[in-house]
Amino acid sequence: MTSTEFRVIDLGSGAEGKEETILSRSPEEAARRMLGEAVVRSGARRDLRAKVYWQYPGQPLSMVRLYSKVENSVV
């Protein structure tokens, strides 16, 4: 799999949202490298951590929302 340029917007850094372009293999890997934490594609709105944008040649702009990974714990 080849690397793609992903534009990661950190939604946990305040109203402006810190932004960085990262060459990576997947949106999750790009966000993990920028944020320093594991993220997943589904979660609660309160756990929204980043938006990641990319565009393949000849294709429309794509975006995915990524959420903080919440570990399940048994009590």
N, C-alpha and C positions, 0 to 999 in steps of 0.2 A: 504494500500500500504506500502511495506517495504522500508527501507532506503537502498541506494546504495552508494558506494564510487565513487565520481566524482572528476576528476583531472581538475581544472580550471586554465587556463592560461590567465592572465590579459594582453591584448594586448595594453592597454593604458599606461602602466608603463615604456615604453622605448623598446629598441631593444631586450633586453634579455627576457622580459616578466616574470613578477612575477608569480609564480606557487604555488598552494596549493591544497591539497586533502581534500575534505569535504564530510562528510556523510550527505546525503540529500535524498529527495523524487523525485527530478527532476533536470535536468541540470539548468533550470532557477532559481530555488530556491538556488542551490549551488552557482551560479554566483552572485545572489543578496546578499547572505550572505557575500561573499568575497568582492564584489565591493561596496556594500552599495547603489546600485541603481537598478532600474527596468530594465530588459533587455527582448528583444523579439527575435524570431527566424528569422525575416526577416527585411531588412533595406538596406540603402545605404552603399556602401563599406566604405565611410568616417566615418560611425557610428559604424563600427566593434569594439566591445569592448572586446570579450573573445572567446576562444575556450574551449569547455568542452568535455572531453573524459571519457568513462566508458566502462565496459565489463561485461556482464552477463555470468555466468558459461556456458561453451560449445558454446558460441556465439563469433562472431568476434568483434574486437574493434570498438566502435561507437564513432562518433564525431559530434558535432553540433556547428555552429557559432552563436554567440549571439550579438545583436546590441543594442546600447543605444536606449531607448524608446523615440521617438520624439512625443511630444504632438501636436495635430492638433489645430491650432488657427484660428479663423474666424476674418477677418479684416473688 
